[in-house]
Amino acid sequence: MPFHRRQVLGFTVAAPFALSLKPALAAPRADVSREVLLTWHKLILELVRHTATYMPPVAARAFGYIGVTAHEALATGNPALRSLAGQLTDLTPLPARGEGEFDEPCVLHAALNAAVNGLFANTGPTGQRAMQKLGEIMGRTASEGMAEDVVSRSVAHGQAVAAHILDWASRDGGAVIENLGFPMDYTPGTRPQDWVPTSAIRLQQAPLLPGWGVLRPFAVKDMAAMDAPAPPAYDEAPGSAFHGFAQEVHDVGKALTDEQKLIARFWSDDAMLTPTPAGHWISIVMQIADRDALPVEVISATLAKLGCAQSDAFVSCWSTKFKYNLLRPVTYIKRHIDKAWEPLLITPPFPEYTSGHSTQSGAASTVLTAIFGDNFAFDDATHEDEGLPVRSFPSFAAAAEEAAISRLYGGIHFRFGNEAGLAQGRAIGAVAAQLKTEA
């Protein structure tokens, strides 16, 4: 089914969503709640694209907190839903609803409005205006026809839920991003295999977010257990295993087919140009929600689990990256194979092993497979507006595998970095998939 779009507040968002609710999970005015949830997420995808500090790990963190906010806002009023408090690290019980009538769309909108404004407080003037305008529009949509006291009570509760989540978020170690995530002081490694800058941009002479690997996780209790094994032993000798992996990147890059180039660009998901790798998988869920008319409770639970998994995947991946501090293929290839070689994609400014795209795709695909099942086919139109064609996948696992191999096609990861990243992400996704969102 095609994913139709329209313009709202200057941003491209999905067309009005079809509705088909499962009676067991249906909540009063669930169609309005669904519109609130999906419309806010369409804006969030654009805010990620237009907010300078929202590098991929930072974006994944925000998706985690926003997903939890939406689920908790609904769970406080629906006995069929189970709170994630006590399941996620340091998340204490959410504020309870008091006496009187509450309206679900008003609660959900107020929670998302406050959470998004809190998490994107540093976005630019256009984003600020968009958040304000959408807040007004969705506020009217949510409260239409409702008694004033119900609206007031519901908005206050939604804001209390968001305040609780934002307070929780403020203590995870990732709330403040300075210098766009690049450290002011950095001591480079001295081993021949150590990462070195691959960009001439002055800011990128230090790696992005070197301390991200110590953030408090969402769902994973033992981050050390999620670490990938050591990469293959570094070796500069022709015929060695490591040299062979680099030779593969070189040779593949010199003979890319049009399809391989398309795959590399489709999954590139560059910061400030796209909603990042995490946002790509959020977009996939949005498209499935549209196509299959998923109930709001299913969408919110899916986004909560997905966001937690992706954020934890980036934390684990960044821990691994700076543990091994491995150089990028372009550095090795220019030193030891071909001085004139260039990758198809721009190499990101941080160590190679493991691949962040692969890790978070492994986590995302594992969570989504647990929710929707194996061999769940879908189309992905995430980059249709940028002129990239819709791609079709027979399963989430197949999409994750394509995302991983795309980094080899792009010339920015060794095969072993992609494969180990997938395995690392799948382990994290398996943990997040066990989160209980239904009572």
C-alpha positions in Angstrom: 0.0 0.0 0.0 1.5 3.4 -0.9 2.4 5.8 1.9 0.6 9.0 1.1 1.8 12.3 2.4 0.6 15.8 3.0 2.1 19.1 4.2 1.5 20.1 7.8 3.3 23.1 9.4 5.8 23.0 6.6 6.8 19.4 7.3 5.9 16.4 5.3 3.7 14.1 7.3 1.5 11.1 6.7 -2.0 11.4 5.2 -4.9 10.9 7.6 -4.7 7.4 9.1 -7.2 4.6 8.6 -8.7 3.1 11.7 -9.4 -0.5 12.7 -9.2 -1.1 16.4 -9.0 -4.4 18.2 -11.9 -4.4 20.8 -9.7 -5.8 23.6 -7.4 -2.9 23.5 -9.7 -0.2 22.2 -9.9 2.9 24.4 -12.5 5.7 24.3 -11.8 8.1 21.3 -8.9 5.9 20.3 -9.1 7.2 16.8 -8.2 10.7 18.0 -5.5 9.3 20.3 -4.1 7.5 17.2 -4.0 10.7 15.2 -2.3 12.5 18.1 0.4 9.8 18.4 1.2 9.5 14.7 1.1 13.2 13.9 3.5 14.1 16.8 5.9 11.3 15.6 5.9 12.7 12.0 7.0 16.0 13.4 9.6 14.3 15.7 11.2 12.7 12.6 11.6 16.2 11.1 12.9 17.7 14.3 15.6 15.1 14.4 16.6 16.1 10.9 16.7 19.8 11.7 18.3 19.8 15.2 22.1 20.1 15.1 22.9 18.0 18.1 20.8 15.1 17.1 23.5 12.7 15.9 22.3 9.1 15.6 22.9 8.0 19.3 21.2 11.2 20.5 18.2 10.7 18.3 17.9 7.1 19.4 17.8 8.3 23.0 15.1 10.7 22.3 13.0 8.1 20.5 13.3 5.9 23.6 12.0 8.6 26.0 9.2 9.7 23.7 8.1 6.1 23.1 8.0 5.5 26.9 6.2 8.7 27.4 3.4 7.8 25.0 3.0 4.3 26.4 2.9 5.5 30.0 0.4 8.2 29.3 -2.0 5.6 27.9 -1.1 3.0 30.6 -2.0 5.2 33.5 -5.7 5.0 32.3 -5.9 1.6 30.7 -5.9 -1.5 33.0 -5.2 -3.6 30.0 -1.7 -2.0 29.7 1.3 -2.5 32.0 3.6 0.3 33.0 7.3 0.0 32.2 8.1 1.4 35.6 10.2 -1.2 37.4 11.2 -2.8 34.1 13.3 0.0 32.8 16.4 1.1 34.7 15.5 3.6 37.4 12.1 4.3 36.1 9.9 4.8 39.2 6.0 4.5 39.1 4.3 7.2 37.1 1.9 9.7 38.6 -1.5 8.1 39.2 -4.7 9.6 37.9 -6.8 11.3 40.5 -10.5 11.5 40.9 -12.8 12.5 38.0 -13.0 11.8 34.3 -10.0 11.8 32.0 -9.8 11.9 28.3 -7.1 9.8 26.6 -6.4 12.0 23.6 -5.9 15.0 25.8 -3.7 13.1 28.2 -1.6 11.7 25.3 -1.3 15.0 23.5 -0.3 16.9 26.7 2.3 14.3 27.5 3.8 14.3 24.0 3.7 18.0 23.7 5.6 18.5 26.9 8.1 15.7 26.2 8.9 16.8 22.7 9.4 20.4 23.7 11.6 19.3 26.6 13.8 16.9 24.5 14.0 19.3 21.5 14.4 22.5 23.5 17.6 23.4 21.6 16.1 23.0 18.1 16.1 26.1 15.9 13.5 28.8 15.3 11.7 26.8 12.6 11.4 23.7 14.9 10.3 25.9 17.8 7.5 27.4 15.7 6.5 23.9 14.4 6.3 22.5 17.9 4.2 25.5 19.1 1.9 25.3 16.1 1.4 21.5 16.3 0.8 21.8 20.0 -2.1 24.2 19.3 -3.5 22.2 16.4 -3.4 18.9 18.2 -4.6 20.5 21.4 -7.8 21.6 19.6 -8.1 18.2 17.9 -7.8 16.3 21.2 -10.1 18.5 23.2 -12.9 19.1 20.6 -16.3 18.4 22.2 -14.9 17.7 25.6 -15.9 19.4 28.9 -13.5 22.0 30.0 -12.9 20.4 33.4 -12.1 17.0 31.7 -9.6 18.7 29.3 -7.9 20.6 32.2 -7.6 17.5 34.4 -6.3 15.4 31.5 -3.8 18.0 30.3 -2.4 18.3 33.8 -2.0 14.6 34.1 -0.3 14.3 30.7 2.1 17.1 31.7 2.8 15.3 35.0 3.7 12.1 33.1 6.0 14.0 30.8 7.7 15.8 33.7 8.3 12.4 35.4 9.9 11.0 32.2 12.0 14.2 31.5 13.3 14.1 35.1 14.2 10.5 34.7 15.9 11.3 31.4 17.9 14.2 32.9 20.0 11.7 34.9 21.1 9.2 32.3 24.3 11.0 31.3 23.2 12.1 27.8 20.9 15.1 28.5 23.5 17.7 27.6 25.4 17.7 24.3 28.2 20.2 24.1 30.1 21.1 21.0 27.8 19.1 18.8 29.0 15.9 20.6 32.7 16.4 19.8 35.1 16.6 22.8 37.1 19.7 23.4 40.1 17.7 24.4 41.0 14.3 22.9 44.2 12.2 23.0 44.5 10.1 19.9 45.7 6.5 20.0 49.2 5.7 19.0 48.8 2.1 17.8 48.8 1.5 14.0 45.2 0.1 14.2 43.9 3.1 16.1 41.2 5.4 14.7 42.4 8.6 13.0 40.2 11.4 11.6 38.9 10.8 8.1 37.6 14.3 7.6 39.4 17.6 7.1 36.7 19.4 9.1 38.3 20.9 12.2 35.5 19.9 14.5 35.8 16.3 13.4 39.5 15.9 14.4 38.1 14.3 17.6 35.6 11.5 17.5 31.8 11.9 18.1 30.5 11.2 21.6 33.4 9.2 23.0 31.7 8.9 26.4 28.3 7.8 25.1 29.0 4.1 25.9 28.5 4.8 29.6 25.0 6.1 29.4 22.4 4.5 31.7 20.6 1.9 29.6 16.8 1.6 29.2 16.2 -2.2 29.2 19.6 -3.9 29.3 20.7 -4.7 32.9 24.2 -5.9 32.0 25.7 -3.8 29.2 29.0 -5.6 29.5 27.3 -8.9 28.5 26.2 -7.2 25.2 29.7 -6.2 24.1 30.9 -7.7 20.8 34.0 -9.9 20.8 37.3 -8.5 19.7 37.7 -7.8 16.0 40.1 -9.8 13.9 43.7 -9.2 14.8 45.1 -6.2 13.1 47.7 -7.1 10.4 49.2 -5.1 7.5 50.6 -8.1 5.7 49.1 -9.0 2.3 47.4 -12.3 2.6 46.5 -11.8 6.3 42.9 -12.1 7.4 42.6 -8.4 8.2 44.2 -7.3 5.0 41.7 -9.5 3.2 38.8 -7.8 4.8 40.2 -4.4 3.7 40.8 -5.7 0.2 37.2 -6.8 0.1 36.0 -3.3 0.9 38.3 -1.9 -1.8 37.3 -4.3 -4.5 33.6 -4.1 -3.8 33.8 -0.3 -3.8 35.6 -0.4 -7.2 32.9 -2.6 -8.8 29.6 -1.4 -7.3 26.5 -2.2 -9.2 23.7 0.4 -9.5 21.6 -1.7 -7.0 24.5 -1.7 -4.5 24.9 2.0 -4.8 21.2 2.4 -4.2 21.2 0.2 -1.2 24.1 2.1 0.3 22.3 5.5 -0.1 19.0 4.1 1.0 20.4 3.1 4.4 22.9 5.9 4.7 20.5 8.0 7.0 23.0 10.8 7.5 22.4 13.2 10.5 21.0 16.6 9.5 19.9 15.2 6.2 17.6 12.4 7.4 15.9 11.3 10.6 19.0 9.1 11.3 19.2 5.3 11.4 16.9 5.1 14.4 14.4 7.4 12.8 14.4 5.2 9.7 13.1 2.3 11.7 10.6 4.5 13.5 9.4 5.6 10.0 9.0 1.9 9.1 6.7 1.4 12.1 4.7 4.5 11.1 4.2 3.1 7.6 3.1 -0.3 8.9 0.7 1.5 11.4 -0.8 3.3 8.4 -1.0 0.3 6.2 -2.5 -2.1 8.8 -4.5 0.5 10.8 -2.8 -0.6 14.0 -4.6 0.4 17.3 -3.0 3.3 19.2 -2.0 1.0 22.1 -0.1 -1.4 19.8 1.7 1.5 18.1 2.7 3.1 21.4 3.9 -0.2 22.8 5.9 -0.9 19.7 7.5 2.5 19.6 8.4 2.2 23.3 10.1 -1.2 22.9 11.8 -0.1 19.6 13.0 3.2 21.1 14.5 1.5 24.2 16.2 -1.2 22.0 17.7 1.3 19.6 19.0 3.6 22.3 20.5 0.7 24.2 22.0 -0.6 20.9 23.8 2.7 20.4 25.1 2.8 23.9 26.5 -0.7 23.6 27.9 0.0 20.2 29.6 3.1 21.3 31.1 1.3 24.3 32.5 -1.3 21.8 33.8 1.4 19.4 35.9 3.2 22.0 37.0 -0.1 23.6 38.7 -1.2 20.4 39.2 2.2 18.7 39.6 0.6 15.3 40.5 2.6 12.2 38.2 2.9 9.3 38.6 1.0 6.0 39.5 4.2 4.1 42.5 4.8 6.4 43.8 1.2 6.0 43.2 1.1 2.3 44.9 4.3 1.5 47.9 3.3 3.7 48.4 -0.2 2.5 46.3 -1.0 -0.7 45.4 2.0 -2.9 46.3 5.6 -2.1 43.7 6.9 -4.6 40.7 4.8 -3.4 37.6 6.7 -2.1 34.5 5.2 -0.5 31.0 5.8 -2.0 29.8 7.4 1.3 31.4 9.9 3.6 33.1 8.1 6.5 31.5 9.1 9.8 33.9 10.6 12.4 34.3 7.8 15.0 35.8 4.3 15.2 34.8 1.5 13.0 34.0 -1.5 15.2 31.1 -2.3 15.5 28.8 -0.7 12.9 26.2 1.5 14.5 23.8 1.0 11.6 24.1 -2.7 11.9 23.8 -2.8 15.7 20.6 -0.7 15.9 19.1 -2.5 12.9 19.8 -5.8 14.5 18.1 -4.5 17.7 15.1 -3.0 15.8 14.5 -6.0 13.6 14.5 -8.4 16.6 12.0 -6.3 18.5 9.7 -5.9 15.5 9.9 -9.6 14.6 8.9 -10.4 18.2 5.9 -8.1 17.9 4.7 -8.8 14.3 6.2 -12.2 13.6 8.7 -13.8 11.2 8.3 -13.2 7.4 6.3 -10.0 8.0 6.5 -8.3 4.6 6.5 -4.6 4.2 7.4 -1.7 1.9 9.7 1.1 3.1 9.1 4.5 1.6 11.2 6.4 4.1 13.2 8.2 1.5 10.7 8.5 -1.2 10.6 12.3 -0.8 14.3 12.4 -1.4 13.9 10.6 -4.7 14.9 7.1 -3.5 12.5 4.4 -4.6 10.4 2.4 -2.3 12.1 -0.9 -1.2 10.3 -4.0 -0.3 11.4 -6.6 2.3 10.1 -10.1 3.1 10.9 -9.6 6.8 12.5 -7.3 9.4 15.5 -9.5 9.5 16.1 -9.1 5.7 15.9 -5.3 6.1 18.4 -5.4 8.9 20.8 -7.5 6.9 20.5 -5.2 3.9 21.1 -2.2 6.2 24.3 -3.9 7.5 25.7 -4.9 4.1 25.0 -1.3 2.9 27.8 -0.1 5.0 30.2 -2.4 3.2 28.9 -1.1 -0.1 29.3 2.4 1.1 33.0 1.7 1.9 32.8 2.7 5.5 32.8 -0.6 7.4 34.5 -3.9 7.2 32.3 -7.0 6.8 33.2 -8.1 10.3 32.1 -4.8 11.8 28.7 -5.2 10.2 28.2 -8.9 11.1 29.3 -8.4 14.7 27.1 -5.3 15.0 24.1 -7.3 13.8 24.7 -10.0 16.5 25.3 -7.3 19.2 22.0 -5.6 18.3 20.0 -8.8 18.1 21.1 -9.6 21.7 19.9 -6.2 22.8 16.7 -6.4 20.9 15.9 -9.8 22.5 16.1 -8.1 25.9 13.9 -5.2 24.9 11.4 -7.6 23.3 10.8 -9.1 26.7 9.4 -5.8 28.1 5.8 -6.3 29.2 3.4 -3.7 27.9 0.1 -5.6 28.5 -1.3 -6.5 31.9 
